[in-house]
């Protein structure tokens, strides 16, 4: 049976699902990822509202405008492959 939903309608927007003292969880394209503050220090002292303010300007690419943090999903999945340039 064919779906009447528009193409791509089953893909949800990226979402922050939880924040702890160690980092936060991001639900993106059906997968949950943990971004630790050790690996992603730009978020450590950020206001909660700024972490939740998340955009996806391009497929596979996330942007936190309040923090001017721009990350690709490859960096989120494997931060050890992308050494920090600024901290």
PEDAKA-V268720 format. One line per field, one symbol per residue. burial: # if it has 24 or more other C-alpha atoms within 12 Angstrom, else .. Layout:
BEGIN
burial->???
END
This chain:
BEGIN
burial->............####..#...######....####..##.##..#....##.##......###..#.###.#..##..........
END
